[in-house]
Amino acid sequence: MVSLRLHLDEANEKNGALVVLPGSPRFGKLNPSTIENFKHTIPPEVCAVSRGGVMLMRPLLVHSSSVVSAPPHQRIVVCCMSNMRLES
């Protein structure tokens, strides 16, 4: 499964860009204490994306958004894709 993020606005440290722990998806689903330990061993990275840019990520990537200081909004279209069939 992957998530595609289409940025309608620029994403940087000042307006809510994702902060990720690179490589974290390869460890599967993590509990909060393991994530805390990773924060001290894997340096977090800010994922700056220009307006109109696309970012692909795996859903299990440990991530958060940076604090928004300007402008007051950030518009993103997110699509999640998988090769698994969804059952109703």
Helices and strands as residue ranges (DSSP letters): E 2-7, E 18-20, G 24-27, H 32-41, E 45-47, E 54-57, E 63-65, E 76-81
